[in-house]
Amino acid sequence: MIAWPMIAWTDGRIVPAEVLSVPVGDAGFVLGASVTEQLRTFRGRLFLADEHARRMEGSLAVAGIDLPMPLAEVFEAASEVAARNHASLDPEDDLGVCVVATPGDLPAQHGGVAGRPRVLVHSFPLAFRLWAGAYASGVAVVGVSVRQVPDDCWPIALKCRSRMHYHLADREASARIPGGRALLCHADGRVSETSTANVIAAIGGKLVTPPPADALSGVSLGHVRRLAAAEGIAWEERTLSLGECGEADELLLSSTPNCLLPATSLDGCPIGGGRPGPMFGRLLDAWSRGVGLDVRRQAETMAERSGV
């Protein structure tokens, strides 16, 4: 449940969340030319903030956006926004926190004069009800005809808000299998990612994930890799095909809001036994121990409390 008043932050100042906006003439709105990081909290504290900040620094460099203040100051503001907004929520609830930067006013819509870059932070209670049941039942993924954006358009390491291809891919997936999530490939068939998550295949006791040339290196993916190392589970980065994903013992999806989910079918065919497997359970338990709360139980509890 959203508890008002909540706050946001923009260009060095705290503002009421309901007045936060990006002008329609900003290049981030007109062109979708914005870079972003979405974080989540555990008990109101930002999780993996340093890793998100490092990735955003790289995206800003690629996009040529020179912020009007140090990025460290922006992430300090994100921490303050998270802490203050979490205080208005159920103590067991948590937040998604977005940091967004744009190039500023587009000259073509401002008399030929460019504006300075804009940066803002906003938060929202996590929509646990959207995935709470998936820890037990799994997620259906669908190979789609929409392709990943090639590197000669923009580098895959750029975390940006230009996501029409994800929108179209998920529309195609849900039209074929209601509730299905799109699994995008490159034009040559290399598996990339879903619209919201990195893909990890459990094959013969090893975890295999696409290399950075094939998919955005997710912050949550990096955390899963550290958990796997602590658990003594082998890890390999290499190109995957849709066929390998469908024939894997398990297929896992890592992303910021829900941490780790099992994909239990591909194109309507079961993966492994068609239900969450032991590798998923082992890694989710390790994640829960590390953050000091049961990730699955939190989602199920907050979904039930939402009353939806």
Secondary structure as GFF3:
##gff-version 3
##sequence-region A 1 308
A	DSSP	beta_strand	7	10	.	.	.	ID=ss1
A	DSSP	beta_strand	13	16	.	.	.	ID=ss2
A	DSSP	three_ten_helix	17	19	.	.	.	ID=ss3
A	DSSP	alpha_helix	27	30	.	.	.	ID=ss4
A	DSSP	beta_strand	35	42	.	.	.	ID=ss5
A	DSSP	beta_strand	45	46	.	.	.	ID=ss6
A	DSSP	alpha_helix	49	63	.	.	.	ID=ss7
A	DSSP	alpha_helix	71	86	.	.	.	ID=ss8
A	DSSP	beta_strand	95	102	.	.	.	ID=ss9
A	DSSP	three_ten_helix	107	109	.	.	.	ID=ss10
A	DSSP	beta_strand	118	125	.	.	.	ID=ss11
A	DSSP	three_ten_helix	128	130	.	.	.	ID=ss12
A	DSSP	alpha_helix	134	137	.	.	.	ID=ss13
A	DSSP	beta_strand	139	147	.	.	.	ID=ss14
A	DSSP	alpha_helix	164	176	.	.	.	ID=ss15
A	DSSP	beta_strand	181	185	.	.	.	ID=ss16
A	DSSP	beta_strand	191	194	.	.	.	ID=ss17
A	DSSP	beta_strand	198	203	.	.	.	ID=ss18
A	DSSP	beta_strand	206	209	.	.	.	ID=ss19
A	DSSP	alpha_helix	219	230	.	.	.	ID=ss20
A	DSSP	beta_strand	235	237	.	.	.	ID=ss21
A	DSSP	alpha_helix	242	247	.	.	.	ID=ss22
A	DSSP	beta_strand	250	255	.	.	.	ID=ss23
A	DSSP	beta_strand	259	266	.	.	.	ID=ss24
A	DSSP	beta_strand	269	270	.	.	.	ID=ss25
A	DSSP	alpha_helix	278	291	.	.	.	ID=ss26
A	DSSP	alpha_helix	295	306	.	.	.	ID=ss27
###
